[in-house]
Amino acid sequence: MKNRIRVLRAEKGWSQAELADRVYVSRNSINAIENGRFDPSLPLAFRIAGAFGLAVEDVFDKTGTCRS
């Protein structure tokens, strides 16, 4: 599943560890999600989107073409 997490983090100036703390997971989990090695659970996807103040669809795209 494609996602915009790396770009969104950069816009906020957050490290992977900072985002991980905000959504209650490990930095390794954020790294794996960013690199497409792990698809988050629905509750985690909502927490990640919420941390950025966005809808899930604005962060994750199952078709592989995230919106800009």
N, C-alpha and C positions, 0 to 999 in steps of 0.2 A: 504494500500500500504506500503510495507516494504521500509525502507530507511537506509542509513548509516550516517545520520547527526550527531548523538551523537559521533560516532567514529571519523568522520572527524573533528568535533569541537575540540575534545580532542587532536587530532594530531596537530592542529593549536594553541591550548592553549586558545581558545575562549570560553567565557561564552555564554549562550543562549542570553543574552542581547546584547553582542557584535555582534553576527550573526544577530540578529533581526535588529540592527541599520544598518548593511551593506546591508540588503535586504529590508529595509523600512517596517517592520511589527513589531508587539508587541512581547515581550518575550513570552507571553502566546501563541501566534500563533506558535512560534518555538517549544515550549513545546508540544503543541497538535499534531503537525506534527511528532515530534520525537517519541511520544508515540502511533502513529497510530490512534488518535482520529479525525484527520482532514487531508484530502488530499488537498495539495496546488493546486491553479490554475496553468495552464501551464506557464503563465508569471512569477509567483512566483517560480515555480520549476526551471525555467531557471535562475532566479536571484540567487537562492540558489546554484545551480550547478556552476554558474559563480563565485560566491564568493570563491569557493574552486578550481576554475580553472579546473573543470571537465565537462564532458558531462552529461546531465540529466540522461542517462542510467547508469552512474557510481555512481549516488547518489540514484536514485529511481528505484525500481523494482516491476512492477505490478504482477509478478508471485510469489513474496514472497521470492525469493532467490537472494539477492544482491550479486554482485561480490565482491571479496575481493581485 
